[in-house]
Amino acid sequence: MQPKMVQALRGTVDDVLFYNEDNGYIVADLETEEAMITVVGELGKLEPGEELELTGSFVSHPRFGQQFRAESCVRALPSTVVNIERYLASGVIPGIGKALAKRIVAEFGEFTLQIIENEPAKLCRIKGISPQKCEEIAEAANQIFGLRALMGKLQAYGVSAAVAMKAFRRWGADAWAVIQENPYRLCSSGIGLAFQNAEILARDMQIPNNSPKRLLAGFRWLLETAALEGHTCLPFAMFRMIAVQGLNITEQDFQNGYADAVEDRVIYAYEAPQGTFIYLDAYYEAEDFIATRIAAMLAFSPPEDFDCTKAIAQEEQDTGMTYAELQKKAIACAFSRGIMVLTGGPGTGKTTTLNAVIHLCLKAGSTVLLAAPTGRAAKRMTELTGRDAKTIHRLLGMDYSDNGEPVFQHNEQNPLQADVIIVDEVSMVDTLLFEGLLRAVRLSCRVVLVGDEDQLPSVGAGHLLHTLIASKRLPVVRLNEIFRQAQESCIIRSAHQIVNGEMPDLREKNSDFFFFDRRIASEASELVQTLYSSRLPQAYGYTPQNDIQVISPTRKGILGTVMLNQMLQETINPAQYGKPILKNLLYTFREGDKIMQIQNQYEMEWTRDGERGAGIFNGDMGTVIEINKSANTLKADFDGRIVTYRPDQLDQLELAYAVTVHKSQGSEFEAVILVLPEGTDKLSYRSLLYTAVTRAKKLLILVGSPRKVFEMVQNQQKTHRYSCLDTMLQSMVSREELP
């Protein structure tokens, strides 16, 4: 893809076609000397008559043709009498309509806006403006002019209109003074300017490198960056090293800033037996709460009037099932302990055990809630148990605080009304989400955590399931017997071989496992295309849309998900004359496309059979069911939830004919085509291969080289993430308290 040429554009706003108040995205017609041009971008609220100087590039829109995508904007209030009248007549200032705008401009001419801003009392000369209305106009004008002035000042530093709007909402007319005093306040929660961008303002304002303001913000930035890499904390020595190097400060500067940061509770220093660890306050509070609550849950004694052994025997008699000893142990543990972990690989009976726990809990009159971290994992849990399962976010009731931060409706003051909560796919649950869950659990409620510790860890910070098990302070039942029916599956046998460091038999042409040796990327891509579009549908009756999923470790290259998606789309759902499309920067979307949501959007509204709700989450997969050319919207179906996307929301979507291993976690597919590109050394490790293989229910096809499979099996690189949760648990729970 060739880079777009950056150009400058100057003109006057003629009309506003669309505006999003949340992020400042706007579509407007700009009148230039040469032509009328449609401008799009996060420029904030514009009004007819405003004069703009833009930089950006021309792009081609499938319906509306050529548009100018603006990256930066220098804006000025209108300077000519004609444009001032257009500006006021647009309704920008409440109380001023077309007729009144005409009278005001007739009185004050080109000085109108200066009069409104600086000498509003003079407006009383105008027929129809009382002293009270004059005050109302002045107050509204101060807000509008203040926001525009702030946006103009910040845009000179490359700060987006969306950030400027958030800053103005928080600090009002004082916003610029607050920012000048400490530009790093723009990095605070709810505004979210990146630290590197705040550095640009700070340099211009001559804030020194060792300023306490800079050090406090820099320390937070370093720990936030570490959290994006999965760490809830960092060892002190490592934190000191990256702070000195990353912030370009001396050792003495670090020591001074560190002392201030700890005193101001910007960071928290936790003294563990193995040394000092540095936390952001949110992650320290989360791990401390998790450890404290688990200790309390383990100490809380469930009622002793339930004979679990007798109940299991009766369940076996009623269902004809015969439970293995470890399964019986897990069932009994779920009844006797406040919290426990059930783990094991595919085919070891986790689902059978889970269903037994649910049935016995219901027989005992307990209220049972089921949850999973993603929509697809919750749907799969529903299918396996026959009972409604929700995402953890939906179970907890996602909402927003006054400053725009996501919060849960269910918490310590408003706990979930449940006797038992069972959470599946816990390997995908991060530390902050687990904290939110435990805060909503009554002390008397029993929690059963189910997951496979050999799978990839969560996207968010923490390695929760692994850490809980490694602490040796929770009751853990590890199912390790592969049942006879599961042994017949080459997929399951291969998965266990991989996790044990053994090479699966790639020569075996079993009915559910096939390996194709393709070492040249173009040949592998061609085979994937044929398998997906024709060979598997013809041989097995699978539909590409619903049954077959292509998985790759990477997004890049011929065998990365981006290029695979584009190729498979052209094969399965090609362009047709008259068929509507919409585009984002990466993909073209058509009706019938398989798509995935790639961001958590808690407020995104959906409808389902007359029911209304909100929340579409990262990893949710669906289908494009309608593209409305006149409204410029895309409608998608996520397992019955119908969602409508505006043009500025399309960056939340990707095609999903092919997905990465990380995005596939928590899902199962009838058939999986797993491509293993050469050269992806950073993604060549055992847990990633194991996670990918276990996504297939009935058919798995590997496309790659035996050397690549061997390399991944042998690489037992564990995803190391710093956390002190295990240490905290060990300090609060005695091993003698475990069964």
C-alpha positions in Angstrom: 0.0 0.0 0.0 1.5 3.3 -1.1 1.7 6.1 1.5 -0.9 8.8 1.0 0.4 12.3 0.1 0.0 14.8 2.8 -1.6 18.0 1.6 -2.9 21.4 3.0 -6.4 22.6 2.5 -8.0 26.0 3.4 -11.7 27.0 3.3 -14.9 27.8 5.1 -17.3 25.3 6.6 -20.4 25.2 4.5 -22.5 22.5 6.2 -22.1 19.8 8.9 -23.3 16.4 7.7 -22.5 14.3 10.7 -21.0 14.8 14.2 -20.1 12.4 17.1 -20.1 14.2 20.4 -18.1 11.5 22.2 -14.9 11.5 20.0 -15.3 14.7 18.0 -15.5 12.8 14.6 -17.2 15.0 12.0 -18.2 15.0 8.3 -18.5 18.4 6.9 -18.6 20.2 3.5 -15.7 22.8 3.2 -16.0 25.6 0.6 -12.6 26.3 -0.9 -11.6 28.6 -3.7 -11.6 25.7 -6.1 -14.5 23.5 -5.1 -16.8 22.1 -2.4 -14.9 19.3 -0.6 -16.1 16.8 2.0 -13.8 16.7 5.1 -13.8 13.9 7.7 -11.8 13.5 10.9 -11.7 14.0 14.7 -11.9 17.8 14.5 -14.5 18.5 17.1 -17.6 20.5 16.6 -17.6 22.8 13.6 -20.2 25.3 12.5 -21.0 26.8 9.2 -18.9 29.9 8.6 -15.8 28.8 10.5 -12.5 29.2 8.6 -10.2 26.2 8.6 -6.6 25.3 7.6 -6.3 21.6 7.4 -3.5 19.1 6.7 -4.3 15.5 5.7 -4.8 13.5 2.5 -7.5 12.7 0.0 -9.2 9.3 0.2 -11.8 7.6 -2.0 -15.1 6.7 -0.3 -17.1 3.9 -2.1 -20.3 5.9 -2.0 -19.4 9.6 -1.5 -16.3 9.6 -3.7 -13.3 11.7 -2.9 -13.0 13.0 0.7 -10.3 14.8 2.6 -9.3 13.0 5.7 -7.9 15.7 8.0 -5.2 14.9 10.5 -4.7 18.4 11.9 -6.7 21.6 11.9 -6.1 25.2 12.6 -9.4 26.9 13.1 -10.5 30.5 13.2 -13.8 32.1 13.9 -15.4 33.6 10.8 -14.0 37.0 9.9 -16.3 38.3 7.1 -19.8 39.6 7.8 -21.4 37.0 5.6 -19.7 34.1 7.4 -20.3 35.5 10.8 -24.0 35.7 10.1 -23.9 32.1 8.8 -22.1 31.0 11.9 -24.6 32.6 14.3 -27.6 31.5 12.2 -26.5 27.8 12.5 -27.7 27.7 16.1 -24.2 27.5 17.6 -25.2 29.8 20.4 -28.6 28.8 22.0 -31.1 31.6 21.8 -29.8 33.0 18.5 -31.7 32.0 15.4 -31.5 33.3 11.8 -33.5 36.4 12.3 -31.7 37.5 15.5 -28.3 36.7 13.9 -29.2 39.0 11.0 -30.0 41.9 13.4 -26.9 41.4 15.6 -24.6 41.3 12.6 -26.3 44.4 11.1 -25.5 46.3 14.3 -21.9 45.2 14.9 -20.7 44.0 11.6 -17.3 42.3 11.5 -16.8 43.0 15.2 -19.8 40.9 16.2 -18.0 38.0 17.7 -15.6 40.1 19.7 -18.6 42.0 21.1 -20.3 38.7 22.1 -17.1 37.4 23.7 -15.8 40.5 25.4 -18.6 43.1 25.7 -21.9 41.0 25.7 -23.8 43.8 27.6 -23.9 45.7 24.3 -26.3 43.0 22.9 -29.1 44.6 24.9 -29.2 47.2 22.1 -30.7 44.6 19.8 -34.5 44.3 19.7 -35.5 41.0 21.2 -32.5 40.6 23.6 -33.4 41.3 27.3 -30.7 41.6 30.0 -31.5 38.0 31.1 -31.2 36.7 27.6 -28.0 38.7 27.2 -26.5 36.9 30.2 -27.6 33.5 28.8 -26.0 34.2 25.4 -22.8 35.4 27.1 -22.5 32.2 29.2 -23.1 29.9 26.2 -20.6 31.9 24.1 -17.9 31.7 26.8 -18.2 27.9 26.7 -18.1 27.7 22.9 -15.3 30.2 22.5 -13.4 28.6 25.4 -13.5 25.1 23.9 -12.5 26.4 20.5 -9.6 28.3 21.9 -8.4 25.3 23.8 -8.7 23.0 20.8 -6.8 25.5 18.7 -4.0 25.7 21.2 -3.8 21.9 21.7 -4.0 21.1 18.0 -0.8 23.1 17.5 0.9 20.3 19.6 -0.8 17.5 17.7 -3.4 16.8 20.4 -6.7 15.6 19.1 -10.0 17.3 19.4 -11.3 14.4 21.5 -8.6 15.0 24.1 -9.3 18.7 24.1 -13.0 18.1 24.6 -12.4 15.8 27.6 -10.0 18.3 29.2 -12.5 21.1 28.7 -15.3 19.0 30.3 -13.1 18.4 33.3 -11.6 21.9 33.9 -13.8 24.2 31.9 -12.5 27.7 31.2 -9.5 27.0 33.4 -8.3 24.1 31.2 -5.5 25.9 29.5 -4.1 27.3 32.7 -4.2 23.8 34.3 -2.4 22.3 31.3 0.2 25.1 31.3 0.9 24.5 34.9 1.2 20.7 34.4 0.7 19.3 30.8 1.1 15.8 32.2 -2.4 16.1 33.8 -3.6 15.3 30.3 -2.3 11.8 30.8 -4.8 11.2 33.7 -7.6 8.7 33.6 -10.6 9.9 31.7 -8.5 12.1 29.3 -5.9 9.6 28.3 -3.3 11.6 26.3 -0.2 9.4 25.8 2.9 10.4 27.9 5.0 10.9 24.7 2.5 13.4 23.4 2.4 15.3 26.7 6.2 15.5 26.4 5.8 17.7 23.4 3.8 20.3 25.4 6.2 20.0 28.4 9.3 20.7 26.3 7.7 23.8 24.8 6.7 24.9 28.3 10.3 24.3 29.4 9.5 21.8 32.1 12.9 20.2 33.0 13.5 16.4 32.7 13.8 16.0 36.5 10.6 18.0 37.3 8.5 16.1 39.9 5.5 16.5 37.6 7.3 14.7 34.8 8.7 12.0 37.0 5.3 11.2 38.5 3.7 10.9 35.1 6.7 9.1 33.7 6.6 6.4 36.4 2.9 5.8 35.7 3.6 5.6 32.0 6.4 3.0 32.5 4.1 0.8 34.7 1.2 1.2 32.4 3.4 0.1 29.5 4.4 -2.9 31.6 0.8 -3.7 32.2 0.2 -3.8 28.5 2.9 -6.4 28.3 1.0 -8.4 31.0 2.9 -7.4 34.2 0.9 -6.2 37.3 4.2 -5.0 38.8 7.9 -4.8 38.2 11.0 -5.7 40.4 12.5 -2.6 41.9 15.8 -3.0 40.1 14.2 -3.4 36.7 11.9 -0.4 37.4 14.8 1.8 38.4 16.8 0.8 35.3 14.0 1.4 32.8 13.1 4.7 34.6 16.6 6.1 34.4 17.0 5.0 30.8 13.5 5.6 29.5 13.1 9.1 31.2 16.7 10.1 30.6 17.3 11.0 34.2 20.1 10.6 36.7 20.1 8.1 39.6 19.6 10.9 42.0 16.7 12.2 40.0 15.2 8.8 40.2 15.6 8.5 43.9 14.0 11.9 44.5 11.1 11.2 42.2 10.6 7.7 43.6 10.3 8.9 47.1 7.7 11.5 46.0 5.8 9.0 44.0 5.5 6.5 46.9 4.6 9.3 49.3 1.9 10.6 46.9 0.7 7.1 46.3 1.2 7.4 42.6 3.0 4.0 42.9 3.1 1.4 45.6 6.2 -0.5 46.8 5.3 -4.1 48.0 7.9 -5.8 50.1 7.9 -9.5 49.2 10.4 -12.1 50.5 12.1 -12.1 47.2 12.5 -8.3 47.1 10.6 -5.1 46.5 8.1 -4.8 43.7 6.6 -1.6 42.2 2.9 -1.4 41.4 0.4 1.1 40.0 -2.1 1.6 42.8 -4.9 0.0 40.9 -3.0 -3.3 40.4 -1.7 -3.4 44.0 -5.2 -2.9 45.3 -6.5 -5.5 43.0 -4.0 -8.2 43.9 -4.3 -7.4 47.6 -8.1 -7.6 47.5 -8.0 -10.8 45.6 -5.7 -12.5 48.1 -7.6 -11.1 51.1 -11.0 -12.2 49.7 -9.8 -15.7 48.8 -8.4 -16.1 52.3 -11.8 -15.1 53.7 -13.7 -17.4 51.3 -11.5 -20.3 52.2 -12.0 -19.6 55.9 -15.8 -19.4 55.6 -17.4 -22.7 56.4 -20.2 -23.9 54.1 -23.2 -25.6 55.7 -22.4 -29.1 56.9 -25.8 -30.6 56.3 -25.1 -31.8 52.7 -23.9 -35.3 52.2 -21.9 -34.9 49.0 -20.8 -38.6 48.7 -24.4 -39.7 48.9 -25.5 -37.0 46.4 -22.8 -38.1 43.9 -23.9 -41.7 44.2 -27.5 -40.7 43.6 -26.5 -38.6 40.6 -24.6 -41.6 39.1 -27.7 -43.8 39.6 -30.0 -41.2 38.1 -27.9 -40.4 35.0 -26.1 -43.7 34.4 -22.8 -41.8 34.6 -19.8 -43.2 36.4 -17.5 -40.5 37.7 -13.7 -41.0 38.1 -12.2 -40.5 41.5 -10.7 -37.1 40.5 -14.1 -36.0 39.2 -15.7 -37.0 42.5 -13.0 -35.1 44.3 -13.7 -32.0 42.3 -17.5 -32.2 42.8 -17.0 -32.7 46.6 -14.5 -29.8 46.7 -17.0 -27.5 44.9 -19.4 -28.1 47.8 -17.0 -28.0 50.7 -14.8 -25.0 49.9 -15.6 -21.4 49.3 -13.4 -21.3 46.1 -11.6 -23.9 44.1 -9.9 -24.5 40.7 -10.8 -27.2 38.3 -8.2 -27.6 35.5 -7.3 -30.1 32.9 -6.7 -30.5 29.1 -9.2 -31.6 26.5 -11.0 -34.9 26.9 -10.3 -35.1 30.6 -13.9 -34.7 31.7 -14.1 -31.0 32.8 -17.5 -30.5 31.2 -18.9 -33.7 32.7 -17.7 -32.7 36.1 -19.1 -29.2 35.6 -22.5 -30.5 34.7 -22.5 -32.7 37.8 -21.7 -29.8 40.0 -24.5 -27.7 38.4 -27.1 -30.5 38.7 -26.2 -31.2 42.4 -26.3 -27.5 43.3 -29.7 -27.1 41.7 -31.0 -30.2 43.6 -29.7 -28.7 46.8 -31.7 -25.6 46.1 -28.7 -23.4 45.3 -28.9 -20.4 42.9 -26.2 -21.0 40.3 -24.8 -18.4 37.9 -22.5 -19.2 34.9 -20.0 -16.9 33.4 -17.1 -16.7 30.9 -14.7 -13.9 29.8 -15.9 -13.6 26.2 -19.2 -13.8 24.4 -18.2 -16.9 22.4 -16.9 -18.6 25.5 -20.2 -17.9 27.3 -22.2 -19.2 24.3 -20.1 -22.4 24.3 -20.6 -22.8 28.0 -24.4 -22.5 27.5 -24.3 -25.2 24.8 -22.3 -27.5 27.0 -24.3 -27.1 30.1 -27.8 -26.3 28.8 -28.0 -23.3 31.1 -27.7 -19.6 30.4 -24.1 -18.3 30.7 -23.2 -14.6 30.5 -20.0 -12.8 29.9 -18.4 -11.6 33.2 -18.9 -8.0 32.1 -22.6 -8.6 31.5 -23.0 -10.6 34.7 -21.5 -7.7 36.7 -23.5 -5.0 34.9 -21.1 -2.7 33.1 -21.7 1.0 33.5 -19.8 4.2 33.4 -18.7 6.7 36.1 -19.1 10.4 35.8 -15.6 10.7 34.3 -16.3 8.1 31.7 -14.5 5.2 33.3 -16.1 1.8 33.1 -17.5 0.5 36.5 -19.6 -2.5 37.5 -23.1 -2.1 39.0 -22.6 -5.2 41.1 -20.0 -4.8 43.8 -19.6 -5.1 47.6 -22.6 -2.8 48.2 -24.7 -4.5 45.5 -23.5 -8.2 45.4 -24.7 -10.8 43.0 -27.6 -12.9 44.3 -26.1 -16.3 43.9 -25.1 -19.3 46.0 -22.7 -20.7 43.5 -20.8 -18.9 40.6 -19.0 -21.0 38.0 -16.5 -19.3 35.7 -15.1 -21.0 32.6 -12.0 -20.2 30.5 -10.4 -18.6 33.5 -7.0 -18.6 31.7 -8.4 -15.6 29.7 -9.4 -13.6 32.8 -7.1 -10.7 33.8 -6.4 -9.4 37.3 -8.7 -6.3 37.2 -11.6 -8.3 35.9 -11.2 -11.0 38.5 -11.0 -8.3 41.2 -14.3 -6.9 39.9 -15.9 -10.4 40.1 -14.8 -11.1 43.6 -16.0 -7.7 44.8 -19.5 -8.7 43.6 -19.5 -12.1 45.3 -21.0 -12.6 48.7 -18.7 -14.2 51.3 -21.1 -17.2 51.6 -21.1 -17.7 47.8 -19.0 -20.6 46.5 -16.9 -19.9 43.4 -15.7 -22.6 41.0 -12.9 -21.6 38.5 -12.5 -23.7 35.5 -9.8 -23.5 32.9 -6.8 -25.0 31.2 -3.5 -23.7 32.7 -1.5 -24.7 29.6 -3.3 -22.2 27.4 -2.2 -18.7 26.6 -2.6 -16.1 29.4 -5.1 -13.2 29.3 -4.6 -10.2 27.1 -4.9 -7.9 30.1 -2.3 -7.8 32.9 -1.8 -10.8 35.1 -1.4 -14.6 34.7 -4.3 -15.3 37.0 -5.0 -19.0 36.6 -1.4 -19.9 36.6 -0.6 -17.8 39.6 -3.6 -19.1 41.6 -2.5 -22.7 41.0 1.2 -21.9 41.6 0.5 -20.3 44.9 -0.6 -23.8 46.3 -3.0 -22.0 48.5 -6.3 -22.8 46.7 -7.9 -26.2 46.4 -7.0 -27.4 42.9 -8.3 -30.5 41.2 -6.3 -31.4 38.0 -8.0 -33.8 35.8 -5.4 -35.8 33.9 -7.1 -39.0 32.7 -8.1 -38.9 29.0 -11.4 -40.8 28.7 -11.7 -43.6 26.2 -14.0 -41.8 23.8 -11.6 -38.8 23.8 -8.7 -41.1 23.2 -10.2 -41.9 19.8 -9.7 -38.3 18.7 -6.3 -37.6 17.1 -6.9 -33.9 17.9 -7.0 -34.6 21.6 -4.1 -37.1 21.6 -2.0 -34.6 19.6 -2.9 -31.7 22.0 -1.7 -33.8 25.0 1.4 -34.8 23.2 2.2 -31.2 22.4 1.7 -30.0 26.0 3.9 -32.9 27.2 6.7 -31.8 24.8 6.2 -34.7 22.4 5.9 -34.4 18.6 2.5 -35.3 17.3 2.5 -37.9 14.5 2.2 -35.8 11.4 2.1 -38.8 9.1 -1.1 -40.2 10.5 -4.0 -39.5 8.2 -6.7 -39.8 10.8 -10.3 -38.8 10.1 -10.0 -35.7 12.3 -6.3 -34.6 11.9 -4.4 -33.9 8.8 -1.0 -32.3 8.1 0.0 -30.7 4.8 3.7 -29.9 4.3 3.8 -26.5 2.6 7.0 -24.5 3.2 6.4 -21.9 0.6 4.0 -19.2 1.8 2.3 -18.7 -1.6 1.6 -22.5 -1.9 0.3 -22.7 1.6 -2.0 -19.7 1.0 -3.4 -21.3 -2.2 -4.0 -24.6 -0.3 -5.8 -22.7 2.5 -8.0 -21.0 -0.1 -9.0 -24.3 -1.7 -9.6 -26.1 1.6 -11.7 -23.3 3.0 -13.8 -22.6 -0.1 -14.4 -26.0 -1.7 -12.6 -29.1 -0.3 -13.9 -29.1 3.2 -17.5 -28.0 2.3 -17.6 -30.7 -0.4 -16.1 -33.5 1.8 -17.8 -32.7 5.1 -20.7 -30.4 4.3 -19.1 -27.6 6.4 -20.0 -24.0 5.6 -17.1 -21.5 5.6 -19.2 -18.9 7.4 -20.3 -21.0 10.4 -18.1 -24.1 10.6 -14.6 -23.5 9.3 -12.1 -21.1 11.0 -8.7 -20.3 9.7 -6.2 -19.5 12.4 -2.7 -18.0 12.2 -0.2 -17.0 14.9 0.4 -13.6 13.2 -1.3 -10.7 11.5 1.7 -10.1 9.1 2.7 -11.6 5.8 1.0 -13.7 3.2 0.0 -16.2 5.9 -1.0 -13.5 8.4 -4.6 -12.8 9.2 -4.8 -9.5 7.2 -3.9 -11.0 3.8 -5.6 -14.3 4.5 -8.8 -12.4 5.2 -8.6 -10.3 2.1 -7.9 -13.5 0.0 -10.7 -15.5 1.6 -13.2 -12.7 1.3 -12.6 -12.4 -2.5 -13.1 -16.1 -2.7 -16.2 -16.5 -0.5 -17.8 -13.1 -0.8 -16.4 -11.3 -3.9 -17.2 -7.8 -5.0 -20.4 -7.6 -7.2 -21.7 -4.8 -9.2 -24.3 -2.9 -7.2 -23.5 -4.7 -4.0 -23.0 -2.0 -1.2 -19.7 -1.8 0.7 -18.2 0.2 3.5 -14.5 0.6 4.3 -12.2 1.2 7.2 -8.4 1.7 6.8 -7.7 -2.0 6.6 -10.8 -3.8 5.2 -13.7 -3.5 2.8 -16.9 -4.8 4.3 -19.7 -6.4 2.3 -23.1 -7.9 3.2 -22.5 -11.5 4.2 -18.9 -11.0 5.5 -17.7 -12.8 8.6 -16.5 -10.1 11.1 -15.0 -9.7 14.6 -15.4 -6.9 17.1 -11.8 -5.9 18.3 -12.6 -3.5 21.1 -14.7 -3.6 24.2 -17.6 -1.3 23.7 -19.8 -1.4 26.8 -22.3 1.2 25.6 -22.8 -0.1 22.1 -26.5 -0.8 21.8 -28.0 -3.9 20.4 -31.5 -5.4 19.9 -32.6 -9.1 20.0 -36.1 -10.2 19.4 -37.5 -6.9 20.8 -35.1 -7.0 23.7 -32.7 -4.0 24.0 -29.3 -4.1 25.6 -25.7 -2.8 25.4 -22.2 -4.2 25.2 -20.3 -5.7 22.3 -16.9 -7.0 23.3 -13.4 -7.7 22.0 -13.5 -11.1 20.2 -17.3 -11.2 19.5 -17.8 -12.7 16.0 -20.7 -12.0 13.7 -22.0 -11.4 10.2 -22.7 -8.3 8.2 -26.4 -8.4 7.4 -27.0 -5.0 5.9 -25.1 -2.0 4.5 -27.4 1.0 4.2 -25.9 3.3 1.5 -28.2 6.2 2.2 -27.6 6.2 6.0 -23.9 5.1 5.5 -24.3 2.5 8.2 -23.4 -1.2 8.7 -25.7 -3.6 10.5 -24.2 -6.8 12.0 -25.6 -9.9 13.7 -23.7 -11.2 16.7 -25.4 -14.4 17.7 -28.8 -12.7 17.5 -27.7 -9.3 18.8 -28.2 -6.8 16.0 -25.8 -3.8 16.1 -25.6 -0.8 13.8 -22.2 0.8 13.2 -21.6 4.4 12.0 -18.7 5.2 9.7 -16.5 6.4 12.6 -17.1 3.1 14.4 -15.9 0.8 11.6 -12.3 0.8 13.0 -13.7 -1.5 15.7 -14.3 -4.3 13.1 -12.1 -6.7 11.3 -12.9 -9.5 8.8 -12.8 -12.8 10.6 -12.4 -15.5 8.0 -9.0 -15.8 9.6 -8.1 -14.8 13.2 -5.0 -14.9 15.3 -4.6 -17.6 18.0 -5.0 -15.1 20.7 -8.4 -13.9 19.2 -9.6 -17.5 18.9 -9.1 -18.4 22.5 -12.2 -19.3 24.3 -13.9 -20.4 21.1 -14.4 -23.8 19.5 -15.0 -24.5 15.8 -16.2 -27.5 13.9 -13.1 -27.4 11.6 -9.9 -25.4 12.1 -7.3 -24.8 9.4 -4.1 -23.8 11.3 -1.3 -22.2 9.2 2.2 -22.1 10.7 4.3 -19.6 8.7 8.1 -19.9 8.6 10.0 -17.1 10.2 7.6 -16.2 13.0 10.1 -17.1 15.7 8.7 -14.9 18.4 5.4 -16.7 18.0 6.9 -20.2 17.9 6.2 -21.6 21.3 4.3 -24.6 22.8 1.4 -22.9 24.6 0.4 -21.0 21.4 0.4 -24.2 19.3 -1.5 -26.0 22.1 -4.1 -23.3 22.3 -4.6 -23.3 18.5 -4.9 -27.0 18.3 -7.5 -27.2 21.0 -9.8 -24.8 19.1 -10.9 -27.6 16.8 -13.9 -29.8 17.7 -14.1 -32.3 14.9 -11.4 -31.5 12.3 -8.0 -30.0 12.4 -5.7 -29.3 9.4 -2.2 -28.1 9.9 -0.5 -26.3 7.0 3.2 -25.7 7.4 6.5 -27.6 7.8 7.4 -30.4 10.2 10.4 -28.3 11.4 8.0 -25.4 12.4 5.8 -27.8 14.4 8.9 -29.4 16.1 10.3 -25.9 16.9 7.0 -24.9 18.6 6.7 -28.2 20.5 10.2 -27.9 21.9 10.0 -24.2 22.8 8.6 -24.4 26.3 8.9 -20.7 26.7 6.6 -19.7 29.5 5.0 -16.4 29.3 6.6 -14.8 32.3 4.6 -12.1 33.9 5.5 -10.3 37.1 2.9 -10.5 39.9 3.0 -10.9 43.7 -0.5 -12.4 44.0 1.0 -15.8 44.8 3.2 -14.3 47.5 0.2 -12.4 49.0 -1.9 -15.6 49.0 1.0 -17.5 50.7 1.2 -14.9 53.4 -2.6 -15.0 54.1 -3.5 -18.7 53.7 -1.8 -21.5 55.5 -1.2 -24.7 53.5 -2.7 -26.6 56.5 -6.1 -25.0 55.6 -6.2 -26.9 52.3 -7.8 -30.4 52.1 
